[in-house]
Amino acid sequence: MTVSGHSTLHTHEVSNQPQPRGGRDYWADDLPLREQMAHAGADQAALAVAGRDFAAPDRLQDADDARRDLPRLKLFDRSGRRLDEVHFHPGYHNIMRVAIEHGYAAAAWEGKPGGHATHAALTYYMAQLEPGISCPLTMTYAAVPALLNDEGLAKQWNPKLTARSYDPAIKPLSQKAGVTMGMAMTEKQGGSDVRANSTRAVRDGADYRLIGHKWFCSAPMCDGFLTLAQAPGGLTCFVVPRWLEDGSRNTMHLQRLKDKLGNRANASSEIEYDYTLAHRLGEEGQGVKTIIEMVHHTRLDTAIAPAGLMRAALAEAKWWISHRNAFQRRLIDQPLMQSVIADLALDWEAALAMAMGCARAFDGDSDEDRAFARIAVALAKYLSNKRAPGVIYEAMEALGGMGYIEETPMPMLYREAPLNSIWEGSGNVICLDILRTLSRAPLAAEALMARLQSAQGLDARYDAALAAHMSRWPAIPPESEARWFTESLATLMGAAMLLETTPNAVADGYITTRIDGQRGITAGAVSGIDVLGILDRI
């Protein structure tokens, strides 16, 4: 029980101010998630427990503390010895521990049905709790398949990457029960064009030494990093251990922590490799091919995260308008407010359905599943992240001035909204990747078309829109139309997945507004949708 503050003061009475939301339950409070998890075959019992733990009052406080007491860079000890450490508030470590113990990095690799879907739901939880802390967790999850390129490295690292044990101690790999993995690819001159990387790798016996600079290294206190460097045979992937087995520190030097718009709890950094010990992963010259598995799996998380961010913003808005009066009526009873929130909820539900449809494909074991996962996750990442900032802004506006106050989660969610689109390939990069995939991987195109055609006959407007898309683009479009093409294809995929998995109110509303075009250009500029049926699901 929470003891409320004084509401009757000497000068006035505090009224018409909803109490802040207390502890919540990310599973029990989220009917659309439960529906999607049933379709995906995820571990629903485990997710029910995790939903309570992630949303417990102590975890909410940990998240707030981790954002407000920012990571601190400690380069040297008092005697001038180089440390290259980042120190975090205990709240950061508490959340890391809860996430790892619930299987954020492990669930997909434990051989149970629906493992990737279970992982995706945990990512969705983290997006609502503290998105910044997702970064090292996502990379730890995604490193596992990439490491399979080297049997020896996989044997050393993967059991500890998938252990449900969080150990932030500064110790070498052999002395830890559980470890985390980051990545460092981006350089100043190249950005997404990693083939322009200039970091060098020189041989040192069976291993290599790296010399160069990385403009972005996320989560620099991980135990290891996947990175790219130019070896004698070309661009190559390496595993860089943070702490060496002889008890010394690898010469991976932190230059500074990035001062970012959001994602504050995560200590993104700029680093320098100064003859840093590295183990080759895969063949020389095959760096992009080797690391692509990690990138592919991080993309699943960047597809589900915007759904979690939108969910968090809409839940906060729904709470506020349900307990706030204006002009003698509750806000939630006012038709215009209902239209706005219901319209926003359609983008959230579509994002959730698309991401979980991708997770189901990640869990599949057929060539068609893998091909569909490759193209679908890119489409979902693109569209959902483009929708998220607008949804969160409009949800913020539903709170009025209170939505602009840092004591609510709305500013944090708004600052976080652009990140997942930018990370590992921003909008243009994703669109061009989609064109390449469709042109070079015929099975991906066939699997996507089969999925879109499977929804034919369920709604005549959807059928007409799919036919119009195919008429407009009977072949791969020119690069200049890549965004239009991607948006159209992703919107159709969202509609198909909603038709398969959600009640008529949501699927019908999405098709009416996003497919049939019965909508203005701002949120809530809609009519003819089942507003109350949609609102009841938030």
C-alpha positions in Angstrom: 0.0 0.0 0.0 1.2 3.5 -0.8 0.7 6.3 1.7 -0.5 9.4 -0.3 0.8 12.9 0.2 -1.2 15.7 1.7 -3.8 16.9 -0.7 -5.3 19.7 1.5 -2.8 22.5 1.8 -3.0 25.9 3.4 -3.5 27.7 0.1 -5.5 25.2 -2.0 -6.6 21.7 -2.3 -5.0 19.3 -4.8 -7.8 17.9 -7.0 -8.3 16.6 -10.5 -4.7 15.4 -10.5 -4.5 11.6 -11.0 -2.2 9.8 -8.6 1.0 8.6 -10.4 0.7 5.1 -11.6 2.2 2.7 -9.1 3.3 -0.9 -9.5 1.9 -2.6 -12.6 2.1 -5.9 -14.4 3.4 -5.9 -18.0 1.7 -9.3 -18.6 -1.6 -9.2 -16.9 -2.3 -5.6 -18.0 -1.6 -6.3 -21.7 -4.3 -8.3 -23.5 -2.8 -7.8 -27.0 0.6 -9.2 -25.8 -1.1 -12.2 -24.3 -2.9 -12.9 -27.6 0.3 -12.6 -29.6 2.2 -14.8 -27.3 -0.5 -17.5 -27.6 -0.1 -17.3 -31.4 3.7 -17.4 -31.2 3.9 -20.4 -28.8 6.0 -18.5 -26.3 6.5 -19.5 -22.7 3.5 -17.8 -21.3 4.0 -18.9 -17.7 7.6 -17.5 -17.6 6.4 -14.3 -19.2 3.7 -13.9 -16.6 6.2 -14.1 -13.8 8.6 -11.8 -15.6 5.8 -9.3 -16.3 5.3 -8.8 -12.6 9.0 -8.6 -11.8 9.9 -6.2 -14.5 7.1 -3.8 -13.5 7.5 -4.1 -9.7 7.8 -0.8 -7.8 11.5 -1.5 -7.0 12.3 -2.0 -10.6 10.5 1.2 -11.6 12.6 3.0 -9.1 15.8 1.3 -10.3 15.0 2.6 -13.8 14.4 6.1 -12.6 17.7 6.0 -10.6 19.7 4.6 -13.5 18.5 7.5 -15.8 19.0 10.3 -13.3 22.4 9.1 -11.8 24.2 8.8 -15.1 27.0 6.4 -15.9 30.4 7.9 -14.9 33.7 7.4 -16.8 36.7 6.6 -14.6 39.8 6.6 -16.8 42.5 6.4 -14.2 43.1 5.5 -10.6 44.5 8.1 -8.2 48.1 7.0 -9.0 47.7 7.4 -12.8 47.2 3.8 -13.7 44.7 3.4 -16.6 41.4 1.8 -15.7 39.0 2.5 -18.5 35.9 1.8 -16.4 32.3 3.0 -16.4 30.6 3.1 -13.0 26.8 2.7 -12.9 24.1 3.4 -10.3 23.1 0.1 -8.5 19.7 0.4 -10.2 21.3 -0.3 -13.5 22.8 -3.5 -12.1 19.5 -4.5 -10.5 17.7 -4.3 -13.8 20.5 -6.2 -15.7 20.3 -8.9 -13.1 16.5 -9.3 -13.4 16.6 -9.3 -17.2 19.4 -11.9 -17.4 17.8 -14.2 -14.8 14.5 -14.1 -16.7 16.3 -15.2 -19.8 16.5 -12.1 -21.9 19.8 -13.3 -23.5 19.2 -17.0 -23.0 15.5 -17.9 -23.8 16.0 -18.1 -27.6 18.9 -20.5 -27.3 17.7 -23.0 -24.7 15.9 -25.3 -27.2 12.4 -24.6 -26.0 9.5 -23.8 -28.3 8.8 -20.1 -28.9 12.2 -19.1 -27.6 12.7 -16.0 -29.8 9.1 -14.9 -29.2 9.7 -15.2 -25.4 12.9 -13.2 -25.9 11.0 -10.6 -27.9 8.4 -10.2 -25.2 11.2 -9.6 -22.6 12.6 -6.9 -25.0 9.1 -5.4 -25.1 9.0 -5.3 -21.3 12.4 -3.6 -21.2 11.4 -0.9 -23.6 8.7 0.1 -21.1 10.9 -0.1 -18.1 14.3 1.3 -19.2 15.2 1.1 -22.9 18.8 2.1 -22.5 19.7 -1.1 -20.5 18.4 -3.2 -23.4 21.5 -2.4 -25.4 24.0 -4.8 -23.7 21.3 -7.4 -23.2 20.3 -7.4 -26.9 23.9 -7.6 -28.1 24.5 -10.5 -25.7 21.5 -12.4 -27.2 22.5 -11.6 -30.7 26.2 -12.5 -30.4 25.4 -16.2 -29.9 24.7 -17.2 -33.6 27.6 -15.1 -34.8 30.1 -16.9 -32.6 29.1 -20.2 -34.2 31.5 -19.2 -37.0 34.3 -20.5 -34.8 33.8 -23.7 -32.8 36.5 -22.9 -30.3 35.2 -19.3 -29.5 31.6 -20.6 -29.4 32.6 -23.2 -26.9 34.3 -20.6 -24.7 31.7 -17.8 -24.9 28.3 -19.1 -25.7 27.6 -21.1 -22.5 28.4 -18.0 -20.4 26.5 -15.6 -22.7 23.4 -17.8 -22.3 23.9 -18.4 -18.6 21.1 -16.9 -16.4 23.7 -15.3 -14.2 24.7 -11.6 -14.1 28.3 -10.9 -13.0 29.5 -7.4 -13.5 32.9 -8.0 -11.8 36.1 -7.2 -13.6 37.3 -10.7 -14.2 38.5 -12.7 -17.2 36.1 -15.0 -19.0 37.3 -18.2 -17.3 36.4 -16.8 -13.9 32.8 -15.7 -14.6 29.6 -17.7 -14.5 27.9 -15.3 -16.9 29.1 -12.7 -19.3 27.8 -10.0 -21.7 28.9 -9.1 -25.2 28.9 -5.8 -27.0 29.9 -4.6 -30.4 32.1 -1.8 -31.9 31.8 -1.4 -35.6 31.0 2.3 -36.4 33.9 4.6 -37.4 33.8 8.4 -38.0 34.4 8.2 -41.8 32.0 5.3 -42.6 29.0 5.1 -40.4 26.8 2.3 -41.9 29.4 1.8 -44.6 31.6 -0.5 -42.5 33.6 -1.5 -45.5 35.2 1.9 -45.2 36.6 1.0 -41.7 40.2 1.9 -41.2 41.0 0.0 -38.0 43.9 -2.3 -38.7 44.5 -5.9 -37.5 48.1 -7.2 -37.4 49.0 -10.8 -36.6 50.4 -11.7 -33.2 51.0 -15.4 -33.3 47.7 -17.2 -33.5 45.8 -14.0 -32.6 45.8 -10.4 -33.8 46.4 -6.9 -32.4 44.0 -4.1 -33.4 45.0 -0.5 -34.0 42.3 2.1 -34.6 39.4 4.1 -33.4 35.7 3.4 -33.0 33.2 6.2 -33.0 30.5 4.2 -31.3 31.0 1.4 -28.8 27.8 0.6 -27.0 27.9 -0.8 -23.5 31.7 -0.6 -22.9 31.7 -2.6 -19.7 30.7 -5.8 -21.5 33.1 -8.7 -21.2 33.8 -8.9 -24.9 33.0 -7.2 -28.2 32.5 -8.2 -31.8 34.3 -5.7 -34.0 35.5 -5.2 -37.5 39.0 -4.4 -38.7 41.1 -4.6 -41.8 43.3 -7.7 -41.7 45.8 -8.6 -44.5 43.0 -10.5 -46.2 40.4 -7.7 -46.0 37.7 -6.7 -43.6 37.5 -9.3 -40.8 35.4 -9.9 -37.7 37.1 -10.3 -34.3 36.2 -11.0 -30.7 37.9 -8.6 -28.3 38.0 -9.7 -24.7 37.7 -6.9 -22.2 39.7 -8.6 -19.5 42.7 -10.9 -20.2 43.3 -14.3 -18.7 46.6 -13.2 -17.1 44.6 -10.8 -14.9 45.5 -7.7 -16.9 43.3 -5.3 -18.8 43.1 -5.4 -22.6 44.3 -2.1 -24.2 40.8 -1.0 -25.2 40.9 2.6 -24.1 37.7 4.6 -23.5 38.0 8.1 -24.9 34.7 9.6 -23.7 31.0 8.8 -23.1 28.6 10.0 -25.7 26.3 12.9 -24.7 23.1 11.5 -26.3 19.6 12.8 -26.8 18.3 9.9 -24.9 19.3 6.3 -23.9 21.0 7.9 -20.9 21.3 4.9 -18.7 23.4 3.2 -21.4 27.1 4.3 -21.5 27.7 4.5 -25.2 31.3 5.4 -25.7 34.1 6.3 -28.1 37.1 3.9 -27.9 40.6 3.4 -29.2 42.2 0.1 -29.9 45.9 0.4 -28.9 47.4 -2.9 -30.1 44.4 -4.6 -28.5 44.4 -8.4 -28.3 41.7 -9.9 -30.6 40.7 -13.3 -31.7 39.6 -13.8 -35.3 36.0 -14.9 -35.9 35.5 -16.4 -39.3 37.8 -16.1 -42.3 39.8 -13.0 -43.2 37.9 -10.8 -45.6 34.6 -12.3 -44.5 33.8 -9.7 -41.7 30.5 -8.5 -42.9 29.3 -12.1 -43.7 30.4 -13.2 -40.2 28.8 -10.4 -38.2 25.6 -10.3 -40.2 24.0 -12.9 -37.9 24.4 -10.6 -35.0 23.0 -7.7 -36.9 20.0 -9.8 -38.1 19.1 -10.7 -34.5 19.6 -7.2 -33.1 17.1 -6.1 -35.8 14.4 -8.3 -34.2 14.9 -6.2 -31.0 14.8 -2.9 -32.9 11.5 -4.1 -34.4 9.8 -5.0 -31.1 11.2 -2.1 -29.0 9.0 0.6 -30.7 5.9 -1.4 -29.8 7.0 -1.4 -26.2 7.7 2.4 -26.2 4.3 3.0 -27.8 2.6 0.7 -25.3 4.2 2.6 -22.4 3.1 6.0 -23.7 -0.4 4.9 -24.4 -0.8 3.2 -21.0 0.3 6.4 -19.3 -2.1 8.5 -21.5 -5.0 6.0 -20.8 -4.4 6.3 -17.1 -4.3 10.1 -17.2 -7.5 10.6 -19.3 -9.3 8.0 -17.2 -8.8 10.0 -14.0 -8.8 13.6 -15.3 -11.8 15.8 -15.8 -12.2 18.7 -18.2 -15.3 20.7 -18.9 -17.3 18.6 -16.4 -16.5 15.3 -18.1 -13.7 12.7 -17.8 -11.3 13.1 -20.7 -11.8 9.5 -21.7 -15.5 10.0 -22.2 -15.0 12.8 -24.7 -15.4 11.6 -28.2 -12.4 13.5 -29.7 -10.0 12.2 -27.1 -11.3 8.7 -27.7 -10.7 9.0 -31.4 -7.1 10.2 -30.9 -6.1 7.5 -28.4 -7.8 4.7 -30.4 -6.1 5.9 -33.6 -2.7 5.8 -31.9 -3.4 2.3 -30.5 -3.7 1.0 -34.0 0.0 1.7 -34.7 1.0 0.1 -31.4 -1.0 -3.1 -32.1 0.3 -3.3 -35.7 3.9 -2.9 -34.4 3.3 -5.6 -31.8 1.7 -8.0 -34.4 4.5 -7.5 -36.9 7.3 -8.0 -34.5 5.8 -11.1 -33.0 5.2 -12.4 -36.5 8.9 -12.0 -37.1 9.7 -13.7 -33.9 7.6 -16.7 -34.9 9.7 -16.9 -38.1 12.9 -16.6 -36.1 11.7 -19.7 -34.2 10.9 -21.6 -37.4 13.4 -24.1 -38.8 12.6 -24.2 -42.5 14.3 -22.3 -45.3 11.0 -20.4 -45.8 10.9 -19.3 -42.2 14.5 -18.0 -42.4 13.8 -16.2 -45.6 10.7 -14.6 -44.3 12.4 -13.5 -41.1 15.1 -11.8 -43.1 12.8 -9.6 -45.1 9.9 -9.2 -42.5 12.1 -8.0 -39.7 13.5 -5.2 -41.9 10.0 -4.1 -42.9 8.8 -4.1 -39.3 11.8 -2.2 -38.1 11.3 0.5 -40.7 7.6 1.1 -40.3 7.2 0.7 -36.5 10.1 3.1 -35.8 8.8 5.7 -38.1 5.4 5.5 -36.4 6.7 5.6 -32.8 7.8 9.2 -32.4 4.4 10.5 -33.6 2.5 8.1 -31.4 4.5 9.0 -28.3 4.2 12.7 -29.0 0.4 12.6 -29.3 0.2 10.5 -26.1 2.3 13.1 -24.4 -0.1 15.8 -25.6 -3.0 13.9 -24.1 -1.5 14.8 -20.7 -1.2 18.4 -21.5 1.5 20.3 -19.7 2.1 17.3 -17.4 3.3 15.3 -20.3 6.2 17.6 -20.8 7.4 17.1 -17.2 10.3 14.8 -16.5 8.5 13.2 -13.5 6.3 11.4 -16.0 7.9 8.9 -18.4 6.8 10.8 -21.5 9.9 12.9 -22.1 12.1 9.8 -21.7 9.9 7.8 -24.1 9.9 10.7 -26.6 13.7 11.0 -26.5 14.1 7.3 -26.9 11.7 7.0 -29.9 14.2 7.8 -32.7 17.0 5.5 -31.5 15.9 2.1 -32.8 15.4 3.5 -36.3 19.0 4.9 -36.3 20.7 2.0 -34.6 22.3 -0.7 -37.0 21.1 1.0 -40.1 18.8 4.0 -40.3 15.8 4.4 -42.6 17.5 4.7 -46.0 19.9 1.8 -45.2 17.0 -0.4 -44.3 15.0 0.4 -47.4 18.0 -0.3 -49.6 18.6 -3.5 -47.8 15.0 -4.5 -48.5 15.5 -3.9 -52.2 18.7 -5.9 -52.2 17.1 -8.8 -50.3 14.1 -9.0 -52.6 16.4 -8.9 -55.7 19.1 -11.3 -54.5 17.1 -13.8 -52.4 14.1 -15.0 -54.4 12.9 -17.2 -51.5 12.5 -14.1 -49.3 10.3 -12.5 -51.9 8.3 -15.7 -52.3 7.9 -16.2 -48.5 6.7 -12.6 -48.1 4.3 -12.8 -50.9 2.9 -16.1 -49.6 2.3 -14.4 -46.2 0.6 -11.4 -47.8 -1.6 -13.6 -50.0 -2.6 -15.8 -47.1 -4.7 -12.9 -45.8 -6.6 -12.5 -49.1 -10.3 -13.1 -48.8 -10.5 -11.7 -45.2 -11.1 -8.1 -46.2 -11.9 -6.8 -49.7 -10.1 -3.5 -49.0 -6.9 -5.4 -48.1 -7.2 -7.4 -51.3 -7.6 -4.3 -53.4 -4.6 -2.6 -51.7 -2.4 -5.6 -52.3 -3.4 -5.7 -56.0 -2.7 -2.0 -56.2 0.7 -2.4 -54.7 1.6 -5.2 -57.2 0.3 -3.1 -60.1 2.3 -0.1 -59.0 5.5 -2.1 -58.4 5.5 -5.3 -60.5 9.3 -5.4 -60.1 11.9 -4.0 -57.8 11.4 -0.2 -57.8 14.1 2.4 -58.5 16.1 3.5 -55.5 14.3 6.9 -55.4 11.0 5.1 -54.6 12.5 2.8 -51.9 10.8 4.5 -49.0 7.4 4.6 -50.6 7.7 1.0 -51.7 8.8 -0.1 -48.2 6.1 1.8 -46.4 3.4 0.3 -48.6 4.8 -3.3 -48.3 5.2 -3.0 -44.5 1.7 -1.5 -44.0 0.3 -4.4 -46.0 2.3 -6.9 -43.8 1.0 -5.2 -40.7 -2.6 -5.5 -41.9 -2.1 -9.2 -42.8 -0.7 -10.0 -39.4 -3.5 -8.1 -37.7 -6.1 -10.0 -39.7 -4.5 -13.3 -38.6 -4.2 -12.5 -34.9 -6.4 -9.7 -33.6 -10.1 -9.1 -33.1 -12.1 -7.3 -35.8 -12.1 -3.9 -34.1 -8.3 -3.5 -34.5 -7.8 -5.2 -37.9 -10.8 -3.3 -39.3 -9.7 0.0 -37.9 -6.2 -0.5 -39.2 -7.4 -1.4 -42.7 -9.9 1.5 -42.7 -7.3 4.1 -41.8 -3.9 2.8 -43.0 -4.9 0.7 -46.0 -8.1 2.2 -47.3 -6.9 5.8 -46.6 -9.9 6.9 -44.6 -7.8 9.2 -42.4 -6.3 12.7 -42.2 -2.7 13.4 -41.7 -2.9 13.9 -37.9 -3.7 11.5 -35.1 -7.4 11.2 -34.4 -8.4 12.5 -37.8 -10.5 9.3 -38.3 -14.1 8.1 -38.4 -15.9 4.9 -38.8 -13.7 2.8 -36.5 -14.8 0.9 -33.3 -13.2 3.4 -31.0 -14.4 1.8 -27.7 -13.5 -1.7 -28.9 -10.0 -0.5 -29.5 -9.7 1.6 -26.3 -10.7 -1.4 -24.1 -7.6 -3.2 -25.2 -5.1 -0.6 -23.8 
